[in-house]
Amino acid sequence: MSMRRPRTILSAAVTLLVVVIGLFGVALMQSHADDRRDAERRFEERAHISASLTESIFSSSAGQTAAQHARRFGGATIDQRQLDRLVREGRLAYAAVLDARGRVLATSTGLPADIRDRLARRPVTVRAALAGRPFALSDFLTVRGTPGVLEYASPFASPAGPRVMVQGFPVRLISAFLGGYLGDIPDAQRATAYVVDSQGRVVGSPDRRQVAGRAVRQPGLVDALRGGSDGEFDSAGETRSFTSAPVKETSWRVVLSMPSSALYADIDPLVQWLVLVALAAAGMAAVFLLARTVRATAAVADTNEQLEQANAELAHSNRELQRSNAELEQFASVASHDLQEPLRKVQTFGDQLEHRFAGDLPPEAVDYLRRMRASAGRMSALIDDLLRFSRVGTKPPRMAQVDLGEAAREVVAADLDGLVRDTHGRVDVEPLGTVEADPSQMRQLLQNLIANALKFHRPEVAPEVHVRPAPAAEPGTIAFEVADNGIGFDPRYEERIFRVFERLHPRDVYPGTGIGLALCRKIVERHGGQITAAGAEDGGARFTVTLPIVAARPMTAEAMGMAHPAEDAAEERVAAHV
């Protein structure tokens, strides 16, 4: 009973502490949320104040000019010279007077025909002014011979009834005027302000890099405006907040945008207090969990014992795998030697039969002997290729710095000289760079690729092989390609040609075992690289190899379950002999 009571008190205390800290955390987060809402509200208020100011400027201007328009253009006849004077004094693009039915009564000199036709159709601005609105402003209009126009329509009285004055303001004039006072709004240094029309084109902005009449230059803002009047958006990797407010009597909106970090910069996050409280709660929870730790000790000990047993079994399995790999490697070498011996005898006795009894044998028997020897030769080559293929995956590579271009030139001069002469071919090798790799496997890779390019040439066409650098796809890698002018292949077989024993052509036309390209892929992937093929029928082939410049450190022979290096050397002598 005495043991249970402290546990009960401890549990109750910890529970109470967690509840109190949780409530405190909720209160802090609520306070933080209220501060954010206040910052957003002040941001929205600045947009609405700017929109109201914009509307009041145009509204007061309409009231002041209504009497002047009535005096100058309210008569039975309208003097065009007065309209031209108004255009000059106001630096307008054009001006027009419409009657109560929206018919054009007079225009300034040189009014474009398309503008006259537009006014005759009573656009939205004209209809708004005729409906009694103090003024109306249009979206950005494209007018020939100008950088763009904004139409300002305002009603005025005349003895013949209400009339409408339509003035075409150059967009640059309005943009400079609006940009001037938008730059004076609060937080102008941190926020960017725009006045945009209903199409998202900028009417005015203090940003001198912004071209009036074009979409907002800030990435992501136009799309954000289509989704709502305020919120956040991603602007070239920066999170920004925006808000907008409509300008009365127009289709315009005032848009403010600023980095979200600047909008909430004045808010104290109090994160450190929450972390401190969380640490205190974690400490109390640790005291509570200590009692459970003691009870779990026995279970942990049992688990450790089971883990040790599993590790011992894994080590035993690993040793068995090492022994099996070593035996398999030895078996491959011995089997290769033992299989080559009878094949050599078949070829030797076949040669003796044809040489000594050629005159006594019928032509059909001579043909059988030659086929027998050719089959034995193919079998010998196949055994050698299979042995090389198996050793690539099991022998640990001996890494060294390999100049790929130098290795390719040595392969051409020492190993492929006869094939180059027989095919009357040409091999051009450019500098390829240096990588950390197994030198013998790199020579085998280059030899197979170049020999493949020489072998599969078009009849009566001398093969041309180019070994040259290629663009590396990733940093830290080097790439080269082997391209030829040979018979190529159908692009459908780009992957199939790398399979073991895969052949696309009859053996009597193009000899081979079908292992060469599979061996190339195995060598490249063994070094952490990649090989791809591209080609077209009768259009040549191109093999691209990508290798890391610095290879990962290879595993030791013992760790890979391989024979000792001395044993490897002995096996290589056996393979060379066969």
Order of alpha helices (4+ residues) and beta strands (2+ residues): alpha-alpha-beta-beta-alpha-alpha-beta-beta-beta-alpha-beta-beta-alpha-beta-beta-beta-alpha-alpha-alpha-beta-alpha-alpha-beta-beta-alpha-beta-beta-alpha-beta-beta-alpha
